[in-house]
Structures are given as C-alpha cells and as structure tokens.
Amino acid sequence: YQRRVHGTLSECLFFFVAFSFPFMASATEYHKVAAHEAHKGQFDKCLLLYFSPLDGVKLKLIKEKYECDVYTLTVDLGQNDDMGNFKKHALEMGAKDAFVVDAKDEFAEVLLSEAIKANADYQGGYTLSCPLGAVMVAKIAVRTAAEIGTTVIAHGCTGKGNDQVRIEGYVTTLNPGIKLLAPVREWNLGREDELELAKKHGVTLSTKEATYSSYENMWGRTVEGGPLENPAEIVSTEEVLSWCVPIKRAPAQREDVSIEFHLGIPVKVNGVAKKLSEIIKELNVIGGRNGVGVFHLWEDRIVGLKTKGVYENPGASILIAAHQRLERLVSTREENELKTFFDTKWAYLTYASKWYDPVMYHIHAFTNSQNKKVTGTVNVQLHKGNIQIGSLKSVNSLFNENLATFNKSAMFNQNASAGFIEIYNLAQKTAYNVFNYEAELGMN
C-alpha cells in the first residue's frame, strides 16, 4: 500500500480509509479491526460477565455463533441482588459453569477508599460507581479466566457506551494476551432487539428492567435509556428511583448522623466501628430514606456522546460531603486549592478508563499524603434531599478561636494588617496604572 500511494494527502487518506477501515462503508456491518478482538475458531470456551437477565441472551448468542462453551462470572460489589439467582439463571440459560465472587470488601477497601479521599464527583454529583466497579470487575475477570484456562472474556456492553472502553481497556492492560467478545456491539443489537431476543428465549423482565438500563453496586445506582434519553422530556423521579424516596415522601424531621474518619477513611457511624463496606451500606439506607444523593446528570461520555442519566448515591454523597469539609478544616488555603484541581482530574481520569495510567499513581500519592491529617468527627444533617454539615471536630483543625474570633483578640496583631494590604495589593495597583484595561474594554 505504501509503495503504491504517491499522490496528494487527500489521496493518501482515501486509500488509508478504504483499505484499513472497510467497515466505514457500512453503518450496520461490523468488522473486527482491533488486535484484542476474538475470532471464531480460535477458542473453545469463554468467560461471560453476567450481571442481568439480559446477559442470558448474550450467552445464547455466543454459544450459537461461536460454538463454544460459556462460563459466567458475576461479581458481588454490594448490589441489592440475590447472587444465587445469577448462578441459577446462567446455568438454566446453558452456561457450562457459573461463578459468583464476593468482592465487596476488596472493592470498598481498595477502590472506594480512594474515591472518598479524592471526593469523587464527575460533572456534578456522580460519584463514579460504574467506572470504579469496572476496575474491580476487570481485575476479577482476568483472575477467573486464568483459573478456568481461557483467554477469551465476553461482556454485554453496547458499542456506544463507556463500559466497553473500561472493561476491554482494563482487561487487556492487566493481561495483554486476553481477547474480547462484545456480542451487542458485534451484532448491532439495539434495546428493542435485546428485548425481543429475551422474549424468544423466555427471559422474564420487570417493567422497569424492560424500560430502562440500570447498573448498581454499593457505591451507587445508575439509570439510563427509555424516556430519560431526551433531556427535553420531564420524567417522574418516582418512576426510576429504587434506593431513595422522592423528596415529597422524605421525613419532615431532620436526621443527624455522626461519622468518624481516620486518615481520610470513615471508621465509625454514630459511634459504632464498622468495616467500610458496612458503613457505606448503612449510609445508603439512612440517606435513601431522607432522599439525599439523587442527581440528574447530562454527562459527557468517553466516546463523545452527550447523554442523560439519573444517579442514586446516597451513602457516597454523605461520605464525600463529610470528608470534603473535614479535609478543608485541616488543610491550608493552598492545599485546598490544589486538592480541588487533583480531585477533578482524578474524577475525569476514573470516568475515562485511566485507572492504571501512571498519572493516577502520582495523584494517589498526593491524595494519601494530604489525607494523613484528615482525622476527626463530622456531624451530618439530612433533611428532605439536603446534606448539611452541622459540626467538625479534629485534633488537626487549623481553626484557632483566639485568632479567628471577631471579638477582641490579643493574638492577632491588627497593626500588621495595613502593611500586609499595601504589599499584597502592589502588583494589581501597579499593573492597573500602567495599562487601564477598564478603559480598553469600555467597562466601568
């Protein structure tokens, strides 16, 4: 190809597209172009990630199209599901074997601890339950694939979503020798196609499952699809919520919660020491009954789409609000300013499937260093969808009553204030009188 092309840049681009990306000629025909995609005849068994009844449809398709044995993997990340039902359903749908792995504590202690210290928030309230879950699922999938002796992992993600990027990216990062199958993407299945196949294969879905696409783990629940897709449409919150009560049904009485942190990690709720996974689950219940942690988000996906989703993350929202205020109490102005930048960058990298990028290790080093002094107790007040911080206590608090009080204080030398102002304002005053931007812009 390179020897034949001697024309203009446009000619080069034409040949490049024509020979390298033939799938662009057809919007419906799928061609495998990535090195990590599995091909029929190269394997006799695969591991399918199994998280909903619709994954039974993918199991059937893979067995039929690829003529291989299918094993399934369900990872328990604290979602409100009966894990035994996944195993039973997968076996009924024809799985060779079905594995259920309890990863709740590992998920909380390894990943969610970092999310709390980084004040996880993507674009206004999303605490990144799905992106963090993908890290854990990929890790366990690679581990399980090795145990059953297969180098092929399958998932049910669509070709428009973020999770295909996360699962395939993380799996091939952890083990470059693994190949991937993506049946929904390969056969261009829309939501209607999946529901039709589900009916054909006897897969029963609730009305909510048939209408919306949802995902959950202990850190949060996401709902997308159906009427939610159009940002111009008003959708009843009650129709999509599962964890949180609508604000109008939340108690009239405020509920207070005490959370104790040690080195940035919550260790007690209302004075009782518990594992992090148990703390998160308890706060999901407490927050849910008060209607807190519900966000309607128009988010920017990795693949460039603008989409709407509803997020329920009551426990995560409570913990992050409490941690963030305590962290600010024990940190300087400069630390808080820099931490805000790193927190935002952490959230965007986590969302964008960059957990194993070297920059994340550097960010975690900074975050863990700053959190060495985030120890103390926070009183959180919950009332009809609102989270307020009532009080903060820490041995590392930078609040000094003798200095900060508005009453007379001998510790703060007000004689120094005028000199400070003169020096502090010097650069601004000098620049303004050298070049008057106000006159240039025609503003006051």
C-alpha positions as CSV (number, residue, x, y, z in Angstrom):
1,Y,0.0,0.0,0.0
2,Q,2.7,2.5,1.0
3,R,4.6,1.8,-2.3
4,R,1.6,2.5,-4.4
5,V,0.5,5.8,-2.9
6,H,2.4,8.8,-4.3
7,G,-0.4,11.3,-4.6
8,T,-1.7,14.1,-2.5
9,L,-2.6,14.0,1.1
10,S,-6.2,13.5,0.3
11,E,-5.4,10.5,-1.9
12,C,-3.4,9.0,0.9
13,L,-6.3,9.5,3.3
14,F,-8.7,7.9,0.8
15,F,-6.6,4.7,0.4
16,F,-6.0,4.6,4.2
17,V,-9.7,4.6,4.9
18,A,-10.6,2.3,2.1
19,F,-8.0,-0.4,2.9
20,S,-7.7,-0.1,6.7
21,F,-11.3,0.7,7.7
22,P,-13.7,-1.1,5.3
23,F,-16.4,-1.1,8.0
24,M,-16.9,2.6,7.4
25,A,-18.5,1.7,4.1
26,S,-21.5,0.3,6.0
27,A,-23.1,1.6,9.2
28,T,-24.6,-1.8,10.0
29,E,-21.8,-4.3,9.1
30,Y,-19.4,-4.9,11.9
31,H,-15.7,-5.7,11.1
32,K,-13.2,-6.7,13.8
33,V,-10.2,-4.4,13.4
34,A,-8.7,-4.4,17.0
35,A,-6.0,-6.8,17.9
36,H,-7.7,-7.8,21.1
37,E,-11.0,-9.0,19.5
38,A,-11.6,-12.7,19.5
39,H,-12.4,-14.6,16.3
40,K,-14.4,-17.8,15.8
41,G,-12.4,-20.9,15.7
42,Q,-9.6,-19.6,17.8
43,F,-11.1,-20.7,21.2
44,D,-13.4,-23.3,22.6
45,K,-14.6,-21.6,25.8
46,C,-15.0,-18.1,27.1
47,L,-15.9,-16.3,30.3
48,L,-19.0,-14.0,30.1
49,L,-19.6,-11.2,32.6
50,Y,-23.1,-11.8,33.9
51,F,-25.0,-9.0,35.7
52,S,-28.6,-9.0,34.5
53,P,-31.2,-11.4,33.0
54,L,-30.5,-9.9,29.6
55,D,-27.0,-11.4,29.8
56,G,-28.7,-14.7,29.3
57,V,-29.5,-13.6,25.7
58,K,-25.8,-12.9,25.1
59,L,-24.9,-16.3,26.5
60,K,-27.3,-17.9,24.0
61,L,-25.9,-15.8,21.1
62,I,-22.3,-16.6,21.9
63,K,-22.9,-20.4,22.1
64,E,-24.8,-20.3,18.8
65,K,-22.5,-18.0,16.8
66,Y,-19.1,-19.1,18.2
67,E,-19.9,-22.8,19.0
68,C,-18.0,-22.7,22.3
69,D,-18.6,-23.4,26.0
70,V,-19.6,-20.4,28.0
71,Y,-18.7,-19.9,31.7
72,T,-20.2,-16.9,33.5
73,L,-18.9,-14.5,36.2
74,T,-20.9,-12.4,38.5
75,V,-19.0,-10.1,40.9
76,D,-20.7,-9.1,44.1
77,L,-19.9,-5.5,44.7
78,G,-22.7,-4.9,47.2
79,Q,-25.6,-4.5,44.7
80,N,-29.0,-5.3,46.1
81,D,-29.4,-8.6,44.2
82,D,-29.6,-12.2,45.2
83,M,-26.3,-13.5,43.9
84,G,-27.6,-17.1,43.9
85,N,-30.2,-16.1,41.3
86,F,-27.5,-15.1,38.8
87,K,-25.8,-18.5,39.1
88,K,-29.1,-20.3,38.8
89,H,-30.2,-18.2,35.8
90,A,-26.9,-18.6,34.0
91,L,-27.0,-22.4,34.3
92,E,-30.6,-22.5,33.1
93,M,-29.5,-20.5,30.0
94,G,-26.9,-23.0,29.2
95,A,-23.7,-22.0,31.0
96,K,-21.0,-24.6,31.4
97,D,-20.5,-23.3,34.9
98,A,-21.3,-20.1,36.7
99,F,-19.0,-18.3,39.2
100,V,-20.1,-15.7,41.8
101,V,-17.2,-13.9,43.5
102,D,-17.8,-11.8,46.7
103,A,-15.6,-8.7,46.2
104,K,-17.5,-6.3,48.5
105,D,-14.7,-5.7,51.0
106,E,-11.9,-5.6,48.4
107,F,-14.0,-3.1,46.4
108,A,-14.5,-0.9,49.4
109,E,-11.1,-1.1,50.9
110,V,-9.0,-0.8,47.7
111,L,-11.1,1.4,45.4
112,L,-13.8,3.2,47.3
113,S,-11.4,4.3,50.0
114,E,-9.5,6.2,47.2
115,A,-12.8,7.6,45.9
116,I,-13.6,9.1,49.4
117,K,-10.2,10.6,49.8
118,A,-10.5,12.1,46.2
119,N,-14.0,13.5,47.0
120,A,-15.3,11.6,43.9
121,D,-17.5,13.8,41.8
122,Y,-17.9,13.7,38.0
123,Q,-19.6,16.7,36.4
124,G,-21.9,17.5,39.4
125,G,-22.9,14.7,41.7
126,Y,-21.9,11.4,40.0
127,T,-19.7,9.5,42.5
128,L,-18.4,7.2,39.8
129,S,-20.0,3.9,40.9
130,C,-19.9,2.3,37.4
131,P,-16.3,3.4,36.5
132,L,-15.0,2.1,39.8
133,G,-17.0,-1.1,39.5
134,A,-15.4,-1.8,36.1
135,V,-11.9,-1.7,37.6
136,M,-12.9,-4.4,40.1
137,V,-14.8,-6.5,37.6
138,A,-12.0,-6.5,35.1
139,K,-9.5,-7.4,37.8
140,I,-11.5,-10.4,38.9
141,A,-12.4,-11.4,35.4
142,V,-8.7,-11.7,34.4
143,R,-8.1,-13.7,37.6
144,T,-11.1,-16.1,36.9
145,A,-10.2,-16.5,33.2
146,A,-6.8,-17.8,34.3
147,E,-8.4,-20.2,36.7
148,I,-10.6,-21.8,34.2
149,G,-8.0,-21.8,31.4
150,T,-9.5,-19.4,28.9
151,T,-8.0,-16.4,27.1
152,V,-11.4,-15.0,26.0
153,I,-13.7,-12.8,28.0
154,A,-17.1,-11.6,26.8
155,H,-19.2,-8.7,28.0
156,G,-22.7,-7.3,27.3
157,C,-21.8,-3.6,26.8
158,T,-23.1,-1.7,23.8
159,G,-20.9,-0.1,21.2
160,K,-22.0,3.4,22.2
161,G,-21.2,3.2,25.9
162,N,-18.4,3.8,28.3
163,D,-18.2,0.4,29.8
164,Q,-16.9,-1.3,26.7
165,V,-13.9,1.0,26.9
166,R,-13.4,0.3,30.6
167,I,-13.8,-3.4,30.5
168,E,-11.7,-4.0,27.4
169,G,-9.1,-1.5,28.3
170,Y,-8.6,-2.8,31.8
171,V,-8.7,-6.4,30.8
172,T,-6.1,-6.0,28.1
173,T,-3.9,-3.8,30.4
174,L,-3.9,-6.5,33.1
175,N,-3.3,-9.3,30.6
176,P,-2.4,-8.3,27.0
177,G,-2.9,-11.9,25.9
178,I,-6.7,-11.9,26.6
179,K,-9.1,-11.5,23.7
180,L,-12.6,-9.9,24.0
181,L,-16.1,-10.7,22.6
182,A,-18.8,-7.9,22.6
183,P,-21.9,-9.6,21.2
184,V,-24.2,-6.5,21.5
185,R,-21.7,-4.4,19.5
186,E,-20.8,-7.1,17.0
187,W,-24.4,-7.8,16.1
188,N,-25.5,-4.2,16.4
189,L,-28.2,-5.0,18.9
190,G,-30.5,-2.2,20.0
191,R,-32.5,-2.2,23.1
192,E,-35.6,-3.4,21.2
193,D,-33.6,-6.3,19.7
194,E,-32.4,-7.4,23.1
195,L,-35.9,-7.4,24.5
196,E,-37.2,-9.3,21.5
197,L,-34.5,-11.9,22.0
198,A,-35.2,-12.1,25.7
199,K,-38.9,-12.9,24.9
200,K,-37.8,-15.5,22.4
201,H,-35.5,-17.2,25.0
202,G,-38.0,-17.0,27.8
203,V,-36.2,-14.3,29.8
204,T,-38.6,-12.5,32.1
205,L,-38.1,-8.8,32.8
206,S,-39.9,-6.4,35.1
207,T,-41.5,-3.3,33.5
208,K,-38.6,-1.1,34.9
209,E,-35.9,-3.5,33.5
210,A,-37.6,-3.5,30.1
211,T,-37.9,0.3,30.0
212,Y,-34.6,1.4,31.5
213,S,-30.9,0.3,31.5
214,S,-29.6,0.3,35.1
215,Y,-26.5,-0.7,36.9
216,E,-25.7,-0.8,40.6
217,N,-23.1,-1.6,43.2
218,M,-22.8,-0.5,46.9
219,W,-21.4,2.9,45.7
220,G,-24.4,3.9,43.7
221,R,-27.1,3.1,41.1
222,T,-27.3,4.5,37.6
223,V,-30.4,4.6,35.3
224,E,-30.4,5.4,31.6
225,G,-32.4,4.9,28.5
226,G,-36.1,5.0,27.7
227,P,-37.7,8.4,28.3
228,L,-34.6,9.6,30.1
229,E,-32.7,9.8,26.8
230,N,-34.3,13.1,25.8
231,P,-33.2,16.0,28.0
232,A,-36.2,18.0,26.9
233,E,-38.6,15.4,28.5
234,I,-39.7,15.6,32.1
235,V,-39.6,12.1,33.7
236,S,-41.2,11.3,37.0
237,T,-38.4,10.7,39.6
238,E,-40.6,8.1,41.3
239,E,-40.6,6.1,38.2
240,V,-36.8,5.5,38.2
241,L,-35.7,5.6,41.8
242,S,-35.0,2.4,43.7
243,W,-32.8,3.4,46.7
244,C,-34.0,6.9,47.5
245,V,-37.5,8.1,48.4
246,P,-38.8,11.1,46.5
247,I,-38.3,14.3,48.4
248,K,-42.0,14.8,49.0
249,R,-42.1,11.4,50.8
250,A,-39.0,12.1,52.9
251,P,-39.5,12.6,56.7
252,A,-40.3,16.0,57.9
253,Q,-37.9,15.6,60.8
254,R,-34.2,16.1,60.2
255,E,-31.9,13.2,60.8
256,D,-28.4,13.7,62.2
257,V,-25.5,11.2,61.6
258,S,-22.1,11.2,63.2
259,I,-19.2,9.9,61.0
260,E,-15.7,9.5,62.3
261,F,-12.7,9.5,60.0
262,H,-9.1,8.2,60.4
263,L,-6.5,9.2,57.8
264,G,-9.3,10.1,55.4
265,I,-11.3,6.8,55.8
266,P,-14.6,6.6,57.6
267,V,-14.3,4.1,60.5
268,K,-17.4,4.8,62.7
269,V,-21.0,5.7,62.1
270,N,-22.9,7.0,65.2
271,G,-20.1,5.9,67.4
272,V,-20.0,2.3,66.2
273,A,-16.9,0.9,64.5
274,K,-17.6,-1.0,61.2
275,K,-15.9,-2.2,58.0
276,L,-16.0,0.4,55.2
277,S,-18.4,-1.8,53.1
278,E,-20.8,-1.9,56.1
279,I,-20.6,1.8,56.6
280,I,-21.4,2.5,53.0
281,K,-24.4,0.1,53.0
282,E,-25.7,1.6,56.3
283,L,-25.5,5.2,54.9
284,N,-27.2,4.1,51.8
285,V,-30.2,3.1,53.9
286,I,-30.1,6.3,56.0
287,G,-29.5,8.6,53.1
288,G,-32.1,6.8,51.0
289,R,-34.9,7.3,53.4
290,N,-34.1,11.0,53.5
291,G,-34.0,11.3,49.7
292,V,-30.4,12.5,49.5
293,G,-27.8,11.8,46.8
294,V,-30.1,11.9,43.7
295,F,-28.7,13.6,40.7
296,H,-30.0,14.2,37.1
297,L,-26.9,14.5,35.0
298,W,-26.2,15.4,31.4
299,E,-22.8,13.8,31.1
300,D,-20.0,13.7,28.6
301,R,-19.3,10.1,27.7
302,I,-15.8,8.9,26.7
303,V,-17.0,8.2,23.2
304,G,-18.1,11.8,22.7
305,L,-21.8,11.5,23.2
306,K,-23.9,13.7,25.5
307,T,-26.3,11.6,27.5
308,K,-28.7,11.9,30.4
309,G,-28.8,9.6,33.4
310,V,-30.3,9.6,36.9
311,Y,-27.9,8.7,39.7
312,E,-28.6,7.5,43.2
313,N,-25.6,7.5,45.5
314,P,-26.9,8.4,49.0
315,G,-24.2,6.8,51.1
316,A,-21.4,8.0,48.8
317,S,-22.8,11.6,48.7
318,I,-22.9,11.7,52.6
319,L,-19.4,10.4,53.0
320,I,-17.9,12.7,50.3
321,A,-19.7,15.8,51.8
322,A,-18.4,14.9,55.3
323,H,-14.9,14.1,54.1
324,Q,-14.5,17.2,52.0
325,R,-15.5,19.5,54.8
326,L,-13.2,17.8,57.3
327,E,-10.3,17.9,54.8
328,R,-10.8,21.6,54.3
329,L,-10.7,22.2,58.0
330,V,-7.3,20.6,58.5
331,S,-5.7,21.9,55.2
332,T,-4.3,25.3,54.2
333,R,-5.8,27.5,51.5
334,E,-3.1,26.5,49.1
335,E,-3.6,22.8,49.9
336,N,-7.4,23.1,49.4
337,E,-6.9,24.9,46.1
338,L,-4.5,22.2,44.7
339,K,-6.6,19.4,46.1
340,T,-9.7,20.7,44.2
341,F,-7.7,20.5,41.0
342,F,-6.5,17.0,41.7
343,D,-9.9,15.8,42.7
344,T,-11.4,17.0,39.4
345,K,-8.6,15.4,37.4
346,W,-9.0,12.1,39.4
347,A,-12.7,12.0,38.6
348,Y,-12.2,12.6,34.9
349,L,-9.4,10.0,34.7
350,T,-11.5,7.5,36.6
351,Y,-14.5,8.1,34.4
352,A,-12.4,7.9,31.3
353,S,-11.0,4.4,32.0
354,K,-7.5,5.6,33.1
355,W,-7.2,3.9,36.5
356,Y,-3.9,2.3,35.6
357,D,-2.4,5.3,33.9
358,P,0.8,6.4,35.7
359,V,-0.6,9.8,36.5
360,M,-3.2,8.2,38.7
361,Y,-0.5,6.7,40.9
362,H,1.0,10.2,41.3
363,I,-2.4,11.7,42.1
364,H,-3.0,8.9,44.7
365,A,0.4,9.7,46.3
366,F,-0.6,13.3,46.7
367,T,-4.1,12.5,47.9
368,N,-2.9,10.0,50.5
369,S,-0.2,12.4,51.7
370,Q,-2.8,15.1,52.3
371,N,-5.2,12.7,54.0
372,K,-2.7,11.8,56.7
373,K,-4.2,14.6,58.8
374,V,-7.9,14.1,57.8
375,T,-8.9,12.5,61.2
376,G,-11.9,13.7,63.2
377,T,-15.6,13.5,63.6
378,V,-18.3,15.1,61.4
379,N,-21.9,15.7,62.2
380,V,-24.0,15.4,59.1
381,Q,-27.6,16.7,58.9
382,L,-30.0,15.1,56.4
383,H,-33.4,16.6,55.6
384,K,-35.6,16.2,52.5
385,G,-32.8,15.6,49.9
386,N,-30.3,18.0,51.5
387,I,-27.0,17.3,53.1
388,Q,-25.7,19.9,55.5
389,I,-22.6,19.7,57.8
390,G,-23.5,20.6,61.3
391,S,-20.1,20.4,63.1
392,L,-16.5,19.4,62.6
393,K,-14.0,18.3,65.2
394,S,-10.4,17.3,64.6
395,V,-7.1,17.3,66.5
396,N,-5.6,18.7,63.3
397,S,-8.0,21.5,62.9
398,L,-6.5,24.8,61.7
399,F,-9.2,26.8,63.3
400,N,-7.9,28.8,66.2
401,E,-10.6,30.6,68.2
402,N,-8.3,33.1,69.7
403,L,-7.2,34.2,66.2
404,A,-10.4,33.9,64.2
405,T,-12.9,35.4,66.6
406,F,-14.5,38.7,65.7
407,N,-14.2,39.7,69.3
408,K,-11.1,41.5,70.6
409,S,-8.0,39.2,70.4
410,A,-4.5,39.9,71.6
411,M,-3.1,37.0,69.5
412,F,-3.9,38.7,66.1
413,N,-1.9,41.9,65.6
414,Q,-4.2,44.2,63.6
415,N,-1.3,46.7,63.4
416,A,0.2,44.5,60.8
417,S,-2.9,44.4,58.5
418,A,-2.4,47.8,56.8
419,G,1.2,46.9,55.8
420,F,0.1,43.5,54.6
421,I,-2.6,45.1,52.4
422,E,-0.1,47.5,50.9
423,I,2.3,44.8,49.8
424,Y,-0.4,42.3,48.9
425,N,-2.1,44.8,46.5
426,L,1.2,46.2,45.0
427,A,1.1,44.1,41.8
428,Q,-2.5,44.8,41.0
429,K,-2.2,48.5,41.7
430,T,1.0,48.8,39.6
431,A,-0.4,46.9,36.6
432,Y,-3.7,48.8,36.6
433,N,-2.0,52.2,36.5
434,V,0.4,51.1,33.7
435,F,-2.4,49.8,31.4
436,N,-6.0,50.6,32.1
437,Y,-8.0,47.5,30.9
438,E,-11.2,49.1,32.1
439,A,-10.8,51.9,29.5
440,E,-9.7,49.4,26.8
441,L,-12.8,47.3,27.3
442,G,-15.2,50.3,27.7
443,M,-16.4,49.0,31.0
444,N,-16.5,50.6,34.5
